[in-house]
Amino acid sequence: MKRLWFAFAGVMIVSFLILGWIGTRIYQEMPPIPKQFVTTTGEVLIDEGEISEGQNVWQSLGGMQVGSIWGHGSYVAPDWTADWLHRESMFILDKWARAEFDGGYESLTKEQQASLSGRLTELMRTNTFDEATGVVTVDPIRAEAFAANNQHYRSVFIDGNADYAIPADSISSDERLRKFSSFVFWTSWAAATDRPDDIASYTNNWPHEPLVDNRPTGDNVLWTGVSVIMLLGGIAAMAWWYAARREEEDMPGGVAAYDPLARWRATPSQKATIKYFWIVAALIFAQMTLGIVTAHYGVEGDGFYGFPLAEYLPYSVARTWHVQIGLFWIATAWLAAGLFIGPLVSNHEPKHQRLGVNVLFVALLLVVVGSLTGEWLSVKNYMSDTVSFFLGHQGYEYVELGRVWQIALMTGLLLWLVLMLRVLWPALRSSGSKATESKRADALTPASSSSASGSVQAEAASQKHLVTLLAVATGAIALFYGAGLTWGQHGHLSMVEYWRWWVVHLWVEGFFEVFATTVIAFVFMRLGLVRPGLAAAAALLSATIFLAGGIIGTCHHLYFSGTPTVALAWGSVFSALEVVPLVLLGFDAMEDLRRSKASPWVQRYKWPIYFFVAVAFWNMVGAGLFGFMINPPIALYYMQGLNTTPLHGHAALFGVYGMLGIGLMLMCMRVLLPGRPWKDGALKLGFWGMNVGLMAMCVLSLLPVGLLQTKASVEHGYWFARSSEFMQTELMQTLRWMRVPGDTIFFFGAVALVWFILGLKTGHSFSKSDDGFDPPEQDGSINLEEQTHKDKREPALV
């Protein structure tokens, strides 16, 4: 185990040193924000501060939930960077064409078009930024193009545009609109203007726009090849190691005859966590409903089957809530699972733990209600841009909630950390005595034998490693959310993106993964389905392998966000390595299925285990297959922000982290009352409905739409793949409507799951007949309401 700990620590230290160094390079080489844009005739096009103020306007109206910037955001409206760049280019080309050839650009011969396009490329790509004065000098024709684009955006954001699902008065005044246009102009300037002493723009020539010679760079192609080679080499090495080192996971003395947790009596704090799961069920239902509304806006941008829903719930709010509520219920399920598992880990219930759990519950409710209300008020223009940053909508996908709510959530996570550490502390401090191990052997294995006692002794020897890893993951979950507090109201977009992905990628995809792996390993160990030593080693090794690619792999989100080539190089290679462990998760899934059939009593835990199997499947498909489809630089160059992104997002976020949250929730609720069998009809419908519906949503709609958009992006330019001219064609509308079958199946599966969870409260999800899996001396019925902290803790925890 020492070697594994050294490897884990080495991966963490080296990876974060490299990621930090990449962050310093981004800070040094990110696109400058000029004080002014001035024409050669002396006209001030954009004055000092207007770009940052325009960024705040963009944030308050929904930011990344209204189209995208540099490819990051939502998918119904255009990418504003690409849209502005193309419209500005066409305005200039058409004006030149009329002045020199008496016709529009499209009517010219190929030779004439090539001549004007070459002149445009020189105009747009030449970097005229004066570092000494902070001024960019532009041709007067670009000021004319700015005015034309600003007028077009008036028709979109003030008059409203149903194709983009943008209602009227989304931006409340012409003054705010011009500031918004200034911000978008800056993002397109950075996308087309060459870096000093370079042949590529600040965004590595993204987006694809042939009119200004924005094409993939050599680095895009080179590092794509390297990443594929690393992927193949990593898979080969992992398969070789897996075949050479794989151990049989059966328990030395076989599986116990009865449920080892049948005698567990819920502690007061464990009972207090159950209300978290009722809230999770309610939020799941709310999120699925909003998901249907959000998807429908793609085909009817101003309403819902004729009802003018956009007047009350604009697309940007619906999508914001859909994303935020999804994160809220997944995080709540995981946090509650941690609080529930804590006493199982340490056999200890700290004083006032229940009070802490209840206080945290109230704090989380406050954050959920307050942040969702603030986001609606911001988008509806009831807040100023400054107030919106603190109480409303920050505009950045996955971290939309205002700064005050962010701080409140961070405070809640720190409280959760304290609650977790105080319950884990006895297990961290003590290695366990033989007498205690013997008592636990008698208590947890009623059909006790010498092998049972030896098994518990082995558990005590290995459990400390699992508890330590769980404590590390818990601390990381609480602390790494702090990365979302690193930027201010006027933070540079490149640095905001750098830190935002620390939250989204490292916080969720990194340390939550370690936390979940450790919790699942511990549960299987306590159920006697896997050897304690193997559980500890497997959890630590899995964490090391995931983080080895995952930490530096964060940079694969940053290829075209105003970052230097170093982010593309490191991100592409280590992003490919992230996929390596995912391709072998089928082995883990089959092991989980085998465990579910190890003994008749394991059927009690069948459905939580099935959800863990689904996690392995969607890790391979959603995170592995669909993830690597878009992550190589040359692929992402054309695909970023197309429907291939939500394809990966839905399959990975819900398929992996959502299914895992549901599995953890069901495991906790199963342990709460192990002696009461479940009626699993609704749960079976929920499991298969959500998994079949998610797959149908992916393959019938998101995948074909994304692939056709990719083809359009390659052939015509990125702007066209996101334009209403392309997305409103009959074929694309039909494919978008094809989400309905999958969404419907998925929704009914979610309703069935929620119905089952509510049935655990009302009693209709429990069977009246005994399953016969309790120890003979146990009656299988535990009245938790009669249990007190004082008179039941010792017999429950020995």
TORTOR-646148 format. One record per residue (C-alpha): chain; z, x, y; residue number from 0. Coordinates in steps of 0.5 Angstrom, whole numbers, always signed. Layout:
BEGIN
  zafi     zz     xx     yy  doro
     A      Z      X      Y   NUM
...
***
This chain:
BEGIN
  zafi     zz     xx     yy  doro
     A     +0     +0     +0     0
     A     +1     +6     +5     1
     A     -6     +8     +4     2
     A     -8     +1     +6     3
     A     -3     +0    +12     4
     A     -6     +7    +15     5
     A    -13     +4    +14     6
     A    -11     -2    +18     7
     A     -8     +2    +23     8
     A    -14     +7    +24     9
     A    -19     +1    +24    10
     A    -15     -2    +30    11
     A    -14     +4    +34    12
     A    -21     +7    +33    13
     A    -24     +0    +34    14
     A    -20     -2    +40    15
     A    -21     +5    +43    16
     A    -29     +4    +43    17
     A    -29     -3    +45    18
     A    -25     -1    +51    19
     A    -29     +5    +53    20
     A    -35     +0    +52    21
     A    -32     -4    +57    22
     A    -31     +1    +62    23
     A    -38     +3    +62    24
     A    -40     -5    +63    25
     A    -35     -4    +69    26
     A    -39     +2    +72    27
     A    -46     -1    +70    28
     A    -46     -8    +71    29
     A    -51    -11    +76    30
     A    -48    -10    +84    31
     A    -47    -16    +88    32
     A    -50    -15    +94    33
     A    -47    -16   +101    34
     A    -54    -19   +103    35
     A    -61    -21   +101    36
     A    -65    -19   +107    37
     A    -73    -20   +108    38
     A    -77    -14   +111    39
     A    -78    -18   +117    40
     A    -70    -19   +118    41
     A    -69    -26   +116    42
     A    -62    -26   +112    43
     A    -63    -30   +106    44
     A    -57    -30   +103    45
     A    -50    -28   +107    46
     A    -44    -24   +105    47
     A    -40    -28   +100    48
     A    -45    -33    +98    49
     A    -46    -31    +91    50
     A    -39    -31    +89    51
     A    -38    -38    +93    52
     A    -44    -41    +89    53
     A    -41    -38    +82    54
     A    -35    -42    +84    55
     A    -40    -48    +85    56
     A    -43    -47    +79    57
     A    -36    -47    +75    58
     A    -33    -53    +78    59
     A    -39    -58    +76    60
     A    -38    -55    +69    61
     A    -41    -48    +69    62
     A    -44    -47    +62    63
     A    -43    -54    +60    64
     A    -49    -55    +65    65
     A    -55    -51    +62    66
     A    -53    -44    +61    67
     A    -53    -37    +65    68
     A    -56    -31    +62    69
     A    -57    -35    +55    70
     A    -49    -37    +55    71
     A    -48    -45    +55    72
     A    -50    -51    +53    73
     A    -57    -53    +51    74
     A    -60    -60    +54    75
     A    -61    -57    +61    76
     A    -65    -51    +62    77
     A    -62    -44    +62    78
     A    -62    -43    +70    79
     A    -63    -36    +70    80
     A    -70    -36    +66    81
     A    -72    -43    +70    82
     A    -71    -40    +77    83
     A    -75    -33    +75    84
     A    -81    -37    +72    85
     A    -81    -42    +78    86
     A    -80    -37    +83    87
     A    -86    -33    +80    88
     A    -90    -39    +79    89
     A    -89    -40    +87    90
     A    -91    -33    +89    91
     A    -97    -33    +84    92
     A   -100    -40    +86    93
     A    -99    -38    +94    94
     A   -103    -31    +93    95
     A   -108    -35    +89    96
     A   -109    -40    +94    97
     A   -110    -35    +99    98
     A   -114    -30    +96    99
     A   -118    -34    +91   100
     A   -118    -41    +94   101
     A   -115    -44    +87   102
     A   -108    -45    +84   103
     A   -106    -39    +79   104
     A   -108    -43    +73   105
     A   -115    -44    +75   106
     A   -116    -37    +76   107
     A   -120    -32    +71   108
     A   -116    -28    +66   109
     A   -118    -22    +70   110
     A   -116    -25    +77   111
     A   -109    -27    +73   112
     A   -108    -20    +71   113
     A   -109    -17    +78   114
     A   -104    -22    +81   115
     A    -99    -21    +75   116
     A    -99    -14    +76   117
     A    -97    -14    +83   118
     A    -92    -19    +82   119
     A    -89    -15    +77   120
     A    -88     -9    +82   121
     A    -85    -14    +87   122
     A    -80    -17    +82   123
     A    -78    -10    +78   124
     A    -77     -6    +84   125
     A    -70     -4    +86   126
     A    -69     -4    +93   127
     A    -61     -5    +93   128
     A    -58     +0    +98   129
     A    -52     +2    +95   130
     A    -49     +5   +102   131
     A    -50     -2   +106   132
     A    -50     -6   +100   133
     A    -56    -10   +102   134
     A    -62    -12    +98   135
     A    -69    -12   +102   136
     A    -74    -17    +99   137
     A    -81    -19   +101   138
     A    -81    -25   +106   139
     A    -85    -29   +100   140
     A    -79    -29    +96   141
     A    -75    -33   +102   142
     A    -81    -38   +101   143
     A    -80    -39    +94   144
     A    -72    -39    +95   145
     A    -73    -45    +99   146
     A    -78    -48    +94   147
     A    -73    -47    +88   148
     A    -67    -50    +92   149
     A    -71    -56    +94   150
     A    -73    -57    +87   151
     A    -65    -56    +85   152
     A    -64    -62    +90   153
     A    -68    -66    +86   154
     A    -64    -64    +80   155
     A    -57    -64    +82   156
     A    -56    -69    +88   157
     A    -62    -74    +86   158
     A    -60    -73    +78   159
     A    -65    -71    +72   160
     A    -64    -75    +66   161
     A    -68    -70    +62   162
     A    -63    -65    +63   163
     A    -57    -70    +63   164
     A    -55    -69    +70   165
     A    -53    -75    +74   166
     A    -54    -76    +81   167
     A    -49    -72    +86   168
     A    -47    -67    +81   169
     A    -47    -62    +87   170
     A    -44    -66    +93   171
     A    -47    -63    +99   172
     A    -53    -59   +101   173
     A    -49    -53   +103   174
     A    -46    -53    +96   175
     A    -53    -53    +93   176
     A    -55    -47    +97   177
     A    -49    -43    +95   178
     A    -51    -45    +88   179
     A    -58    -43    +89   180
     A    -56    -36    +91   181
     A    -52    -35    +85   182
     A    -57    -37    +81   183
     A    -62    -33    +85   184
     A    -58    -27    +84   185
     A    -57    -28    +76   186
     A    -65    -28    +76   187
     A    -66    -22    +81   188
     A    -61    -18    +76   189
     A    -65    -20    +70   190
     A    -72    -18    +73   191
     A    -70    -12    +77   192
     A    -70     -5    +74   193
     A    -64     -1    +73   194
     A    -64     +5    +78   195
     A    -67    +11    +74   196
     A    -69     +6    +68   197
     A    -75     +2    +65   198
     A    -71     -4    +64   199
     A    -67     -9    +68   200
     A    -60    -10    +68   201
     A    -60    -15    +63   202
     A    -64    -11    +58   203
     A    -71    -15    +60   204
     A    -68    -21    +58   205
     A    -70    -27    +59   206
     A    -77    -26    +56   207
     A    -82    -28    +62   208
     A    -89    -25    +61   209
     A    -91    -26    +68   210
     A    -86    -20    +71   211
     A    -87    -16    +64   212
     A    -80    -18    +62   213
     A    -81    -16    +54   214
     A    -76    -13    +49   215
     A    -74     -6    +50   216
     A    -75     +0    +45   217
     A    -67     +0    +44   218
     A    -68     -8    +42   219
     A    -73     -6    +36   220
     A    -69     +1    +35   221
     A    -62     -2    +34   222
     A    -65     -8    +30   223
     A    -67     -3    +25   224
     A    -61     +0    +25   225
     A    -57     -6    +24   226
     A    -61     -8    +18   227
     A    -60     -2    +15   228
     A    -53     -2    +16   229
     A    -52     -9    +13   230
     A    -56     -7     +7   231
     A    -52     -1     +6   232
     A    -45     -4     +7   233
     A    -47    -10     +2   234
     A    -49     -4     -3   235
     A    -42     -1     -2   236
     A    -38     -7     -2   237
     A    -41     -9     -8   238
     A    -40     -3    -12   239
     A    -33     -2    -10   240
     A    -32    -10    -12   241
     A    -35     -8    -19   242
     A    -31     -2    -20   243
     A    -24     -4    -17   244
     A    -24    -12    -19   245
     A    -17    -13    -22   246
     A    -16    -19    -26   247
     A    -11    -24    -22   248
     A     -8    -28    -28   249
     A     +0    -28    -27   250
     A     +3    -23    -33   251
     A     +7    -28    -36   252
     A     +2    -34    -35   253
     A     +2    -40    -30   254
     A     +9    -43    -29   255
     A    +10    -50    -33   256
     A    +12    -54    -27   257
     A    +11    -54    -20   258
     A    +15    -48    -17   259
     A    +15    -51    -10   260
     A    +18    -58    -13   261
     A    +25    -56    -11   262
     A    +23    -54     -4   263
     A    +27    -59     +1   264
     A    +24    -59     +8   265
     A    +28    -56    +13   266
     A    +29    -59    +20   267
     A    +24    -55    +23   268
     A    +19    -57    +18   269
     A    +20    -64    +19   270
     A    +19    -63    +26   271
     A    +12    -60    +25   272
     A     +9    -66    +22   273
     A     +8    -70    +29   274
     A     +3    -64    +30   275
     A     -1    -66    +24   276
     A     -1    -73    +27   277
     A     -4    -71    +33   278
     A     -9    -66    +30   279
     A    -11    -73    +26   280
     A    -12    -76    +33   281
     A    -16    -70    +36   282
     A    -20    -70    +30   283
     A    -22    -77    +31   284
     A    -23    -76    +39   285
     A    -27    -70    +38   286
     A    -32    -73    +33   287
     A    -33    -79    +37   288
     A    -35    -74    +43   289
     A    -39    -70    +39   290
     A    -44    -76    +37   291
     A    -44    -78    +45   292
     A    -46    -71    +47   293
     A    -51    -70    +41   294
     A    -54    -77    +44   295
     A    -55    -74    +51   296
     A    -60    -70    +48   297
     A    -65    -76    +47   298
     A    -62    -81    +53   299
     A    -59    -76    +58   300
     A    -57    -82    +63   301
     A    -53    -87    +58   302
     A    -51    -89    +51   303
     A    -56    -94    +48   304
     A    -57    -97    +55   305
     A    -50    -97    +57   306
     A    -50    -92    +63   307
     A    -44    -88    +60   308
     A    -46    -82    +65   309
     A    -43    -85    +71   310
     A    -36    -85    +68   311
     A    -37    -79    +63   312
     A    -42    -74    +65   313
     A    -45    -70    +59   314
     A    -42    -64    +62   315
     A    -35    -67    +61   316
     A    -37    -70    +54   317
     A    -39    -63    +52   318
     A    -33    -60    +55   319
     A    -28    -65    +52   320
     A    -32    -64    +45   321
     A    -31    -56    +45   322
     A    -24    -56    +48   323
     A    -21    -62    +43   324
     A    -24    -58    +37   325
     A    -21    -52    +39   326
     A    -14    -56    +41   327
     A    -14    -59    +34   328
     A    -16    -53    +30   329
     A    -11    -49    +34   330
     A     -5    -54    +33   331
     A     -6    -54    +26   332
     A     -6    -47    +25   333
     A     +0    -46    +30   334
     A     +4    -52    +26   335
     A     +2    -49    +19   336
     A     +5    -42    +21   337
     A    +12    -46    +24   338
     A    +12    -50    +17   339
     A    +10    -44    +13   340
     A    +16    -39    +16   341
     A    +22    -42    +12   342
     A    +18    -42     +6   343
     A    +17    -34     +7   344
     A    +24    -32     +9   345
     A    +28    -37     +6   346
     A    +31    -38    +13   347
     A    +32    -43    +18   348
     A    +34    -40    +25   349
     A    +39    -44    +29   350
     A    +36    -49    +34   351
     A    +29    -48    +31   352
     A    +28    -55    +31   353
     A    +29    -56    +38   354
     A    +24    -50    +39   355
     A    +19    -54    +35   356
     A    +20    -60    +39   357
     A    +19    -56    +46   358
     A    +13    -53    +44   359
     A    +10    -60    +42   360
     A    +11    -63    +49   361
     A     +8    -56    +52   362
     A     +2    -57    +48   363
     A     +1    -64    +49   364
     A     +2    -63    +57   365
     A     -3    -57    +56   366
     A     -8    -62    +53   367
     A     -7    -68    +57   368
     A     -7    -64    +64   369
     A    -13    -60    +62   370
     A    -18    -65    +60   371
     A    -16    -69    +66   372
     A    -17    -64    +71   373
     A    -24    -62    +68   374
     A    -26    -69    +69   375
     A    -23    -69    +76   376
     A    -27    -63    +77   377
     A    -34    -65    +75   378
     A    -33    -72    +79   379
     A    -32    -68    +85   380
     A    -25    -70    +86   381
     A    -23    -62    +87   382
     A    -25    -57    +92   383
     A    -28    -51    +88   384
     A    -22    -47    +89   385
     A    -17    -52    +87   386
     A    -22    -53    +81   387
     A    -21    -46    +79   388
     A    -13    -47    +78   389
     A    -13    -54    +76   390
     A    -20    -57    +74   391
     A    -26    -53    +70   392
     A    -27    -46    +70   393
     A    -34    -47    +68   394
     A    -34    -42    +62   395
     A    -35    -44    +55   396
     A    -29    -45    +50   397
     A    -24    -43    +56   398
     A    -26    -48    +61   399
     A    -19    -50    +62   400
     A    -16    -49    +69   401
     A    -12    -43    +71   402
     A     -5    -46    +71   403
     A     -7    -50    +64   404
     A     -9    -43    +61   405
     A     -2    -40    +64   406
     A     +2    -46    +61   407
     A     -2    -45    +54   408
     A     +0    -38    +54   409
     A     +7    -39    +55   410
     A     +7    -44    +49   411
     A     +4    -39    +45   412
     A     +9    -34    +47   413
     A    +14    -39    +45   414
     A    +11    -40    +38   415
     A    +11    -32    +37   416
     A    +19    -33    +39   417
     A    +19    -38    +34   418
     A    +15    -35    +29   419
     A    +19    -28    +29   420
     A    +26    -31    +29   421
     A    +24    -35    +23   422
     A    +21    -29    +20   423
     A    +26    -23    +22   424
     A    +30    -24    +16   425
     A    +24    -23    +11   426
     A    +22    -17    +15   427
     A    +29    -14    +16   428
     A    +31    -15     +8   429
     A    +28    -13     +2   430
     A    +32    -17     -2   431
     A    +37    -16     -7   432
     A    +37    -17    -15   433
     A    +42    -22    -15   434
     A    +38    -26    -10   435
     A    +32    -25    -13   436
     A    +35    -28    -20   437
     A    +37    -34    -16   438
     A    +31    -35    -13   439
     A    +28    -34    -20   440
     A    +32    -40    -23   441
     A    +31    -44    -17   442
     A    +23    -44    -17   443
     A    +22    -44    -24   444
     A    +26    -49    -28   445
     A    +23    -47    -35   446
     A    +26    -40    -33   447
     A    +25    -34    -37   448
     A    +25    -26    -37   449
     A    +18    -26    -34   450
     A    +20    -31    -29   451
     A    +25    -27    -26   452
     A    +21    -20    -26   453
     A    +15    -24    -23   454
     A    +20    -26    -17   455
     A    +23    -19    -17   456
     A    +15    -17    -16   457
     A    +15    -22    -11   458
     A    +21    -19     -7   459
     A    +18    -12     -7   460
     A    +11    -14     -4   461
     A    +13    -20     +0   462
     A    +15    -15     +6   463
     A     +8    -13     +6   464
     A     +5    -20     +7   465
     A    +11    -22    +12   466
     A     +9    -16    +16   467
     A     +2    -17    +16   468
     A     +3    -24    +18   469
     A     +8    -22    +24   470
     A     +2    -17    +26   471
     A     -3    -23    +26   472
     A     +2    -28    +30   473
     A     +3    -23    +35   474
     A     -4    -22    +36   475
     A     -5    -29    +37   476
     A     +0    -30    +42   477
     A     -2    -24    +46   478
     A    -10    -24    +46   479
     A    -10    -30    +49   480
     A     -8    -26    +55   481
     A    -15    -23    +55   482
     A    -17    -30    +59   483
     A    -13    -29    +64   484
     A    -16    -22    +66   485
     A    -21    -25    +71   486
     A    -20    -28    +78   487
     A    -24    -34    +82   488
     A    -29    -29    +84   489
     A    -29    -25    +78   490
     A    -36    -21    +76   491
     A    -40    -25    +71   492
     A    -41    -19    +67   493
     A    -34    -17    +66   494
     A    -32    -25    +65   495
     A    -36    -25    +59   496
     A    -33    -18    +57   497
     A    -26    -21    +57   498
     A    -28    -28    +55   499
     A    -31    -26    +48   500
     A    -24    -22    +47   501
     A    -21    -29    +47   502
     A    -27    -33    +43   503
     A    -29    -27    +38   504
     A    -23    -23    +37   505
     A    -17    -28    +38   506
     A    -21    -34    +34   507
     A    -25    -30    +29   508
     A    -21    -24    +29   509
     A    -14    -25    +29   510
     A    -13    -32    +27   511
     A    -18    -30    +21   512
     A    -12    -25    +19   513
     A     -7    -30    +20   514
     A    -10    -35    +15   515
     A    -12    -30    +10   516
     A     -4    -28    +10   517
     A     -2    -35    +10   518
     A     -6    -37     +4   519
     A     -5    -31     +0   520
     A     +3    -32     +1   521
     A     +2    -40     -1   522
     A     -2    -38     -8   523
     A     +3    -33     -9   524
     A     +9    -38     -8   525
     A     +5    -42    -13   526
     A     +5    -37    -18   527
     A     -3    -37    -18   528
     A     -4    -30    -16   529
     A     +1    -23    -17   530
     A     +5    -22    -11   531
     A     +3    -14    -11   532
     A     -5    -17    -11   533
     A     -4    -22     -6   534
     A     -1    -17     -1   535
     A     -6    -12     -2   536
     A    -12    -17     -2   537
     A     -9    -20     +4   538
     A     -9    -13     +8   539
     A    -15    -10     +5   540
     A    -19    -17     +7   541
     A    -16    -16    +14   542
     A    -18     -9    +15   543
     A    -25    -10    +13   544
     A    -26    -16    +17   545
     A    -23    -12    +23   546
     A    -27     -6    +22   547
     A    -34    -10    +24   548
     A    -31    -15    +28   549
     A    -27    -12    +34   550
     A    -33     -8    +36   551
     A    -38    -13    +33   552
     A    -35    -17    +39   553
     A    -41    -14    +43   554
     A    -46    -17    +40   555
     A    -45    -23    +45   556
     A    -46    -18    +51   557
     A    -53    -15    +49   558
     A    -56    -19    +56   559
     A    -50    -20    +60   560
     A    -51    -15    +65   561
     A    -49    -10    +60   562
     A    -52     -3    +59   563
     A    -55     -1    +52   564
     A    -49     +2    +49   565
     A    -46     -5    +48   566
     A    -53     -7    +45   567
     A    -52     -1    +40   568
     A    -45     -1    +38   569
     A    -45     -9    +38   570
     A    -51     -9    +33   571
     A    -49     -4    +28   572
     A    -42     -7    +28   573
     A    -44    -14    +28   574
     A    -48    -13    +22   575
     A    -42    -10    +18   576
     A    -38    -16    +20   577
     A    -43    -20    +15   578
     A    -42    -15     +9   579
     A    -35    -18     +7   580
     A    -38    -25     +8   581
     A    -43    -24     +2   582
     A    -38    -23     -3   583
     A    -34    -29     -1   584
     A    -37    -33     -7   585
     A    -32    -29    -12   586
     A    -26    -31     -8   587
     A    -29    -39     -8   588
     A    -30    -38    -15   589
     A    -23    -35    -16   590
     A    -20    -41    -12   591
     A    -23    -46    -16   592
     A    -21    -43    -22   593
     A    -14    -43    -19   594
     A    -14    -50    -18   595
     A    -15    -51    -26   596
     A    -10    -46    -28   597
     A     -5    -52    -30   598
     A     -4    -59    -29   599
     A     +1    -59    -24   600
     A     -4    -55    -19   601
     A     -8    -61    -19   602
     A     -3    -63    -13   603
     A     -6    -58     -9   604
     A    -13    -59    -11   605
     A    -16    -62     -4   606
     A    -12    -56     +0   607
     A    -15    -51     -5   608
     A    -22    -55     -4   609
     A    -22    -54     +3   610
     A    -21    -47     +2   611
     A    -27    -46     -2   612
     A    -31    -50     +3   613
     A    -28    -44     +8   614
     A    -31    -39     +4   615
     A    -38    -43     +3   616
     A    -39    -44    +10   617
     A    -37    -37    +12   618
     A    -42    -34     +8   619
     A    -47    -40    +10   620
     A    -45    -41    +18   621
     A    -42    -34    +20   622
     A    -46    -30    +15   623
     A    -53    -33    +14   624
     A    -54    -37    +20   625
     A    -50    -32    +24   626
     A    -54    -26    +22   627
     A    -60    -30    +23   628
     A    -59    -29    +31   629
     A    -55    -23    +32   630
     A    -60    -17    +31   631
     A    -62    -15    +38   632
     A    -69    -17    +37   633
     A    -68    -24    +34   634
     A    -63    -26    +40   635
     A    -67    -23    +45   636
     A    -72    -29    +43   637
     A    -66    -34    +40   638
     A    -60    -34    +45   639
     A    -58    -40    +47   640
     A    -63    -44    +43   641
     A    -61    -49    +38   642
     A    -60    -43    +33   643
     A    -54    -42    +37   644
     A    -50    -49    +36   645
     A    -53    -48    +28   646
     A    -49    -42    +28   647
     A    -43    -45    +32   648
     A    -42    -51    +28   649
     A    -43    -48    +21   650
     A    -38    -43    +23   651
     A    -33    -46    +28   652
     A    -32    -52    +24   653
     A    -34    -50    +17   654
     A    -30    -44    +17   655
     A    -24    -45    +22   656
     A    -24    -53    +22   657
     A    -24    -53    +15   658
     A    -19    -48    +14   659
     A    -14    -52    +19   660
     A    -15    -58    +15   661
     A    -14    -54     +9   662
     A     -7    -51    +12   663
     A     -5    -58    +14   664
     A     -6    -61     +8   665
     A     -2    -55     +4   666
     A     +4    -56     +9   667
     A     +4    -64     +8   668
     A     +3    -63     +0   669
     A     +9    -58     +0   670
     A    +13    -63     +4   671
     A    +14    -68     -1   672
     A    +11    -65     -7   673
     A    +14    -70    -12   674
     A    +10    -76     -9   675
     A     +3    -76    -12   676
     A     -3    -77     -7   677
     A     -8    -83     -8   678
     A    -14    -78     -6   679
     A    -20    -83     -6   680
     A    -20    -83     +2   681
     A    -19    -75     +2   682
     A    -25    -74     -3   683
     A    -29    -78     +1   684
     A    -27    -74     +7   685
     A    -28    -68     +4   686
     A    -35    -69     +2   687
     A    -37    -73     +8   688
     A    -36    -68    +13   689
     A    -39    -62     +8   690
     A    -45    -66     +7   691
     A    -46    -69    +14   692
     A    -45    -62    +17   693
     A    -50    -59    +12   694
     A    -55    -65    +14   695
     A    -54    -64    +21   696
     A    -56    -56    +21   697
     A    -62    -57    +16   698
     A    -65    -63    +19   699
     A    -64    -62    +26   700
     A    -61    -56    +29   701
     A    -65    -51    +25   702
     A    -72    -54    +25   703
     A    -71    -55    +33   704
     A    -68    -48    +34   705
     A    -74    -45    +30   706
     A    -79    -49    +34   707
     A    -76    -47    +40   708
     A    -76    -39    +38   709
     A    -84    -40    +37   710
     A    -84    -43    +44   711
     A    -80    -37    +47   712
     A    -84    -32    +43   713
     A    -91    -35    +45   714
     A    -90    -37    +52   715
     A    -83    -35    +55   716
     A    -76    -37    +54   717
     A    -76    -42    +60   718
     A    -81    -46    +56   719
     A    -77    -46    +50   720
     A    -71    -49    +54   721
     A    -76    -54    +59   722
     A    -76    -61    +59   723
     A    -84    -60    +58   724
     A    -83    -58    +51   725
     A    -76    -61    +49   726
     A    -79    -68    +51   727
     A    -85    -68    +46   728
     A    -85    -73    +41   729
     A    -84    -68    +35   730
     A    -78    -65    +39   731
     A    -75    -72    +40   732
     A    -76    -74    +33   733
     A    -72    -68    +30   734
     A    -67    -69    +35   735
     A    -66    -76    +33   736
     A    -65    -73    +26   737
     A    -58    -71    +27   738
     A    -56    -78    +27   739
     A    -56    -78    +19   740
     A    -52    -72    +18   741
     A    -48    -74    +24   742
     A    -46    -81    +21   743
     A    -44    -78    +15   744
     A    -40    -73    +18   745
     A    -37    -78    +22   746
     A    -35    -83    +17   747
     A    -32    -77    +13   748
     A    -28    -75    +19   749
     A    -25    -82    +19   750
     A    -24    -82    +12   751
     A    -20    -76    +13   752
     A    -16    -79    +19   753
     A    -15    -85    +15   754
     A    -11    -81     +9   755
     A     -7    -77    +14   756
     A     -5    -83    +17   757
     A     -3    -86    +10   758
     A     +2    -80     +9   759
     A     +6    -83    +15   760
     A     +5    -91    +13   761
     A     +5    -89     +5   762
     A     -1    -92     +3   763
     A     -4    -85     +1   764
     A     +2    -84     -4   765
     A     +1    -86    -11   766
     A     +7    -91    -14   767
     A     +6    -87    -21   768
     A    +10    -81    -22   769
     A     +5    -75    -24   770
     A    +10    -72    -29   771
     A     +9    -65    -26   772
     A    +16    -64    -23   773
     A    +21    -60    -27   774
     A    +25    -64    -32   775
     A    +32    -64    -29   776
     A    +28    -66    -22   777
     A    +27    -74    -21   778
     A    +21    -72    -16   779
     A    +24    -76    -11   780
     A    +27    -73     -4   781
     A    +29    -77     +1   782
     A    +28    -72     +7   783
     A    +31    -77    +12   784
     A    +38    -76     +8   785
     A    +38    -69     +8   786
     A    +42    -65    +13   787
     A    +42    -58    +16   788
     A    +49    -57    +13   789
     A    +49    -59     +6   790
     A    +42    -58     +4   791
     A    +40    -52     +6   792
     A    +43    -47     +1   793
     A    +41    -51     -5   794
     A    +34    -51     -2   795
     A    +33    -44     +0   796
     A    +36    -40     -6   797
***
